[in-house]
């Protein structure tokens, strides 16, 4: 995802998922709110090349109840 527009979209998706966790997402066990939020927050910055892994995007989609 070296395309900046795609990276921004992925970052927005992760931010939405983080917000859902901070609002006590009913799809997630409360014990996982903070660890998942931290994982997504760290991943939102991307790797060394700014790429957001598709696996983390899939977690965000699941947290938001999307398919």
Helices and strands as residue ranges (DSSP letters): H 4-22, G 30-32, H 33-43, H 54-63
